[in-house]
Amino acid sequence: MTAQPTVPHTRSRVARRHRRRRRLAGIARLVVFVLVLTLAVWAGVRVAHAGDDASLYTGTTYQVRDGDTLWSIAAQHYDDTVDIRQAIYDIRQANELADPYLHPGVTLVLPYEGE
C-alpha cells in the first residue's frame, strides 16, 4: 500500500468559513430586528400617551365649599371603577395636603383618573 499525499481540505475550509459568515450575518440581522422592534414599541407607547387634553396631566380644578370632605369630593368626581381611598390619596398628593381638613374657598386639583 502506498500512502496517499495529504491534501488540505480547502473545500471544507471554504464551506465552514461560508457557514460561519452566514451565521454571523443572521445573528446581526436578528440583533438589528430586535433593536428596531424595541424602538418601535417604545415610540408607540410614547405616542399613545401623548395628547392635547391638558387635564390628563394637570387634572381638573375644584373649589371647596362648606361641608366638603375629601371623601365626598372623590365620590362625586370619580366613577365606581376608582378606589375612593386611592383617589383621596392622589388628591392629597397632588395638592400637597398635610392633613385631610379642607377650608371653603380653597381650589383643589383633582388628578386625572381613567374613566
C-alpha positions in Angstrom: 0.0 0.0 0.0 1.2 3.3 -0.9 0.4 6.3 1.2 -1.6 9.0 -0.4 -0.4 12.5 0.0 -2.4 14.6 2.4 -4.2 17.4 0.6 -5.6 20.2 2.7 -9.4 20.2 2.6 -9.7 23.6 1.1 -13.3 22.9 0.1 -14.4 22.1 3.6 -12.5 25.1 5.0 -14.2 27.4 2.5 -17.6 25.8 3.3 -17.0 26.3 7.0 -16.0 29.9 6.5 -19.1 30.5 4.4 -21.3 28.9 7.0 -19.7 31.0 9.8 -20.2 34.2 7.8 -23.9 33.3 7.1 -24.4 32.5 10.8 -22.9 35.8 11.9 -24.9 37.7 9.3 -28.1 36.0 10.6 -27.3 37.0 14.2 -26.6 40.5 13.1 -29.9 40.7 11.3 -31.7 39.3 14.4 -30.0 41.9 16.7 -31.0 44.8 14.3 -34.5 43.4 14.1 -34.9 43.3 17.9 -33.5 46.8 18.3 -35.9 48.2 15.7 -38.8 46.4 17.3 -37.9 47.7 20.7 -37.6 51.2 19.3 -41.0 50.9 17.6 -42.7 49.7 20.8 -41.1 52.5 22.8 -42.2 55.1 20.3 -45.7 53.7 20.1 -46.1 53.9 23.8 -44.8 57.5 23.8 -47.2 58.5 21.1 -50.1 56.6 22.7 -49.6 58.6 25.9 -49.3 61.9 24.1 -52.4 64.1 23.8 -53.8 67.5 23.6 -56.0 67.4 26.7 -54.1 69.2 29.4 -56.4 67.8 32.1 -54.8 64.4 31.5 -51.7 65.8 33.1 -52.8 68.6 35.3 -56.2 67.4 36.5 -59.3 69.4 36.9 -59.8 72.1 39.5 -62.5 72.1 42.2 -63.5 74.9 44.5 -64.0 73.6 48.0 -67.4 74.5 49.5 -68.6 74.5 53.1 -69.1 70.9 54.3 -67.0 69.3 51.6 -64.7 66.4 52.6 -62.1 64.6 50.6 -64.3 61.6 50.6 -67.4 63.5 49.2 -65.3 65.2 46.5 -63.7 61.9 45.4 -67.0 60.1 45.4 -68.6 62.9 43.3 -65.8 63.2 40.7 -64.6 59.7 40.2 -66.6 56.7 38.9 -67.1 53.3 40.6 -64.0 51.8 38.9 -61.8 54.0 41.1 -61.0 53.1 44.7 -62.1 56.1 46.7 -59.2 55.7 49.2 -56.7 55.8 46.3 -58.4 58.9 44.9 -58.2 60.6 48.2 -54.6 59.8 48.5 -53.9 61.1 44.9 -55.8 64.3 45.7 -53.7 64.8 48.9 -50.5 64.2 47.0 -51.4 66.5 44.0 -52.3 69.3 46.4 -49.6 68.6 49.0 -52.2 68.5 51.8 -50.6 67.6 55.1 -54.0 66.8 56.7 -57.4 65.9 55.4 -59.1 69.0 56.6 -60.5 71.4 53.9 -61.3 75.0 54.1 -64.1 76.6 52.0 -62.7 78.6 49.0 -59.6 76.5 48.5 -59.0 75.4 45.0 -58.0 71.7 44.7 -56.5 70.0 41.7 -58.3 66.6 41.1 -55.8 64.3 39.4 -57.0 62.5 36.3 -58.2 59.0 36.8 -59.2 56.7 33.9 -62.9 56.7 33.3 
